[in-house]
Amino acid sequence: MADLPDGVPVPADGSLPQPDVTGGFSAYVHIPFCAVRCGYCDFNTYTNLDFGPGAGVADFPESLSREIELSRHVLVTADNGPTLANVFFGGGTPTMLDSAQLVAVLRNLDQTFGLRPHAEITTEANPESVTRESLHELARGGFTRVSFGMQSAVPHVLSVLDRQHTPGQVEKAMAWAREAGLDTSLDLIYGAPGESDADWEASLQAALALEPDHISAYALTVEPNTRMGGQVRRGEISLPDPDTQADRYERAAEVLEDAGYGWYEISNWSKPGHQCRHNMAYWQDANWWGYGPGAHSHINGTRFWNVKHPLAYAQALQAGRTPAAARELLSPTEKAEEHVMLGIRLRSGIEVPEWVKGSVVPQLIADELVDPSAALRGRLELTLKGRLLADTVTRVLMP
């Protein structure tokens, strides 16, 4: 798992320099448990389901409740109405907790801050981790959306990715979710060892056949400290070269957009009106509080992150202390950099930064990285080629 960044200490009570979120904020809830740790996974997840009091599947919501109470004391919220715009349960596998537990956490957030009308409430889930009744219970409890980790439709690709679901389980889970009235999203991964162009095509077509409201497609990234990273170092498996990855992305864009899914962020496509509103809050650099071990937060230019281990997280809260490990206060330059880095990923792009001078924009147009007509209006919007080279565009635009 990746190390936490460096930062400065956080006051024991978690107090913030600018705690006012009367304009609204989002909540991310990190559930750190998984049945199996996938070989490519670099997230803060654990297959041990009980580290001790407050740090096991059975009583983990008690620790979340303590952090929700702490955040209530820290944040300044509206007195005249609800403040919470969206909630996203991620992991790990949130559905390692049963539906009643997840609904109880959501209810706690609602009672503490108030959910705004039509708030988007999402949980991630693995297809094998849900049942018809569990999805109906989530919908009855206020969840509006479920995002399934499909990753691939091809058995040998699922095997190399250590995914546990079998053919037919995604279809069942999608049918149950639709029956429950939930919006649906599917996550796909391209570039797994041994995946062919035909395999990727099969996964795209299988995903489209299920008619989800939203599809995410991510290039496989293998971090050195993962099991798959070790396999690569030992020469046991090999990964596609960047050109192959680019070809897979271009094919995804073509297939999904021809099917009526509009891209709104480099790795995300949706039917009209079904963009993931919670993730949009990240890319638009809005306020959010991340609850749970290793979760990151951003409140009015202060970023802070929790300790990673579930037991250390639970023990800090039991002792009446913030579980935050450290924080950083973003300087004006850092805020400007993040605005470029995050905003350029969106279809809507960004206004041409005031510090960009001379031939920078004309060169981006000449290199076919940004849309020329949008640039004439003072906005930078990535072309398909620009989406493939977004990091290059970002570096060019940095102050």
N, C-alpha and C positions, 0 to 999 in steps of 0.2 A: 504494500500500500504506500502511496505517496506520502512524504513527510508534510507536516503542517508548515506553513510559511513562518518566517520570523515576524516579530511584532513587539509592541510594548505591552506591559502588564495591564490587566483590566481591574478596576476597583472591585472589591469583593462583592459589593451589592449589584454589580453590573451596570452602574449608572453610565449615561452617555452624554457627550458634550451638547448634542442637539437631539433631544428625544421626541420632538413633536411630530407625530404621524397623523394629525387630524385630517390631513388630505387623503389618508388611506394607506394601507400596506398589505403585503401578501405574506402568507406563512408557508414555509417548507417544513415538512415533518420527516425526519430521517429515521427509518426503521432499519437497524443494522444487521438483521438476521437473514440467512439464506439456508436452504436445504443443502445446496452444493455450491462450492465456490468455483465459478467458471475459470478456465485457465488463462483467459485474457483479462480478467477483472482486476482493476486497480482501485476499486471503490472501497470505502470503509465498511466492510461487511464481514460477518463471522458465521461460521456453521455451528459453533458452540451456542446452544440456545439458553444457557443459564449460567451467567458469571457470578451470581450472588444476588442479594436483595436489591431490587430495583433495576437489575441488569439482565433479566431473563425475559423470555417471551411472555410468561404468565403475568409478571408485574411491571413490565417496562412502561405501560401507560401511567403508572404512579410517578415515575421519574419525569415523564413528559408533563404531567400535571404540575409538578413543582416548577419546571422551567416556564410553563405558561403563566403561573402565578408570579414568578420573578419578573417576567416581561411586562405583566400588568403594572407592577410597581415602577418599572423603568420608563415605560413609554407614556407620553402624553397623548391621549386620544380624545376624539370628539365627544362632547357631552350631549349632543343633540341627535345622535344616530349612530348606526353601525360604521365600523372603521375597516373591517377586514374584507379586502377585495376578492381574493382567491386563496385557495389552499391546495397544496400539492403534497401527497404522500409518496416519498421515493425511498430508495434503498440501495443495496439490499432488496429484499422482497417484502413489501409492506403486508402482503396477504399471508405472511407467516403468522401474523396476528389474526385472530378470528374477526369476523365482520363486526361483532358486537363491540370488541375493543376499539377498532378503528372508528366506529360511529361514536363511541364514548369520547374519544379524543377530539373528534370534530365538534361534538356537542359542547365540550369544555371550551374550545376556542370561540364558538358562537356565543356562549353565555358570558365569556370574558370580554370579548371585543365587539361582538355583533357582526354577523355576515351580511354584507350588502346584498340588495335584491339581485337575483340572477348571478350570484357569485359562482365561479367555476370551481368545482371540488373534484380533484383528480386523485386516483390512486394508480400506481404502477402495479402490475401483477404478472406472474408467469402463468401461461395457460393451464399448467397442471396444478396450480395452487388455488384454483377457484372451483366452486360448484354453482349450479343453477341457483340454489337457495342463498348462497353467500353473496352473489351479485345482486339478487333481489333485496336482501337485507341491507346492503350498502346503498342501493337506490332509495329504499324506504327511509334510511337514516340521513339522507341529504346529499349523498355523492351524486355527481352529475356526469362523470367521465371516467373511463378506465383505459389505461394504456398497456397493451399486452406486449411482452417481449417475444415476438415471433422469431426474429433474427434470420431465419431461412426456412424454406419449404423442402429442403433437400436433406434426407437423413444423414448422409455422410458429412455434410457441412455442419449440421447440428451436433454430430458426434465430436468433431474436432473442436467445436466451441464449448463442449461439455454441457450443452443444453439438455434438459431432462424430459421435455415434452415429446410426444410421439405423434406420428401423422394422425390427423383427425381431431386432436385436442384443441388446436387453435380454432378450427371451425365450430366446435361445440361451445367453446368459451365465448366466441363472438356472437353466436346465436343466443346464448343465455343473456349476454349483456344487452343486446338489442331488444330482447323480450322484456328486460327490466327497465327499458327506457333510457339507458346510459349512452352517451356519446362514446365513440370508440376510436382508438388510435393503435396502430401497429408499428413496432420498431423493427427495422431490418439492418443487418450488417453485411457489408460487402468486402471482399478481399481476404476471406478466410483461407488458410492453407488448403490447397487442393480444390478450391472452388473454380469452376470453369465459367466462361461466358454463358453457356447454356444453363448452368446451375443458377446464375444470377437472374437470367431471364425467367426461369421457372419460378423463382421466389417473387419477383415483381408481379408476374401474372397471377400467382396464387393469392398474393395480397390484394390485388385489385378485384379478384373474384369475390372476396369477402366484403367488399364495399364499405370499408371503414370511413369514418369522417376525416381521418388524419393519418398521414404516414410519415415516419421519420426514417431516413436512410443515412447510416454512418459508415465511414471507412473504418475498417478494423485498425486499431492502434494497439501495438504490443509494447507495453512498458517493460523495462529490463528486470524489474523485481517481481514479475508475475511468473507463473508456471510456464506459460507459453513463451515468455521471454527467455527462460532457461532452455527451452527446446530449440529456439532459434539459435542461441549461442552455441549449443552443442551440435548444430547442423542436422537435427532430427526433422525439422520442418523448415520450409522457406516461405517467405511472404511475397505477394505480388509486387512488382516494381511500380513506381509512381505513375507511369504511363498507363498501366493496366488499371490502377485505381481510378485515374481520370476517365478512362473509357467507361468504367462501370458507373461512375457518377453521371456522365453525359447520357448514358442509356437510361438511367433512372429518371433523369430530368425529362427526357423525351417521352418515355412511356407514361409517367405520372401526369405530366402536363397535357398530353394528348387525351388522357382519360378524365380531364376536368379538375385535376388537383393543382391548384396554383401554388407556386413556391412563394413563401413569405419570409423564410430564413434559409440560409444556405443548405441546411440538412433537413428542412421540414417543408412539407406540402400539405395542403388541406382543401377540402371542399369549401365553397364560399361561406364565410361566417363561422368556421370551425378552427381557426387558429388557436393554438394553446395560449390562452391569455396569461396564465401564470408565467410561462417561459418568456412571453413578451415583456413582462415586467423586468426580467433579468436583462434582456437585450436593450431595453430602454432605460436601464440603470435606475429603476424605481426603488422604493424601499421594500425590504422583506426581512423577516426574522426567521432564521433557520433553527428549528428545534431538534435536539437529538445529538448523539455522539458524532463529532467531526463536522457538524453542519456549519455552514458559513452564513453570515448575515450582512446586510448593508442598511444602515439607517443614516440618512442625511450626511453622506460623505465619510462615515465611520464604518469600516469593515472589521468584523470580529468573527472568531471561529472557535468552536468548542473543542475540548479535549476529545481524542479519538476513541479511547477504550470505553466500552459501555459501563464497566464497573467504576472507573475513575469519574465518568460523567455522573452516575447515580450517586456516588459518595459525596461529590461536591455539593449536589443539590440537597442531599440529606443533611449536610452540615450547614445549610443555609447560605452557601456561597454560589456565585455564578459558576457555571461549568465552562465559561470562556477561557481558552488557553492564552490568547493574546489578541491584540487589535492593531489597526493602523488608521490614522487620520489622513485622508487623501488630500494632497496639495492641489492647488488650482491646475498645475500642469498634469498631475496624475489623473484628475477628473477629466481633463480634456483628452488625454490619451485613451482613457476607458470609453469615453463617448465615441471616439473614432473606432476603436477596436470592436466594440459591441454593435454600434449602430450601422457600420458598413456592412454587417452580415445580413441586414434586413433588406427586403425588396424595396422598401421605401427609402433606403439609403440615408444619407446625412447631407446637411448643407455644407457647401465648400467651406472648410475651416478658414477663419480669418487670417491665420498665419501662413496659409498656403499661397505662395507667390510664384511669379514667373511662369516657367514652362511646365510646371508639374501637371496641371490638369490637361493641357493640350497633349502632353506625352501619354497620359493615361488613356486619352481618347485615341491617339494614334496607335497605341498598343492594344486597342480594342478591349480594354478592361472595364471601362465605364460607358454608360449610355450617352452618346453625344447630345441628343435632344434634351435630356435631363440636365446635363452639364450647362447648357445654355440658359437654363432656368435657375442655375446656381445650386443644383443638387448633384450629388455623386451616387449613382445607382449602378450596381455591378451588372455586367453582362454575364453570359454563361461562362466565357473564358475568365472573366474577373472573379466569378465564384470559385473557380478552380485555383485561382492565384490570389485569394483574398488576403493571405498573410503578406504577400508582396505589396499589395495596395496599401495595407495598413502601415507597413514600414515607411512607405513613401510619404504618407500623410502625417506621420508623427511630428509633433511640435519639437 
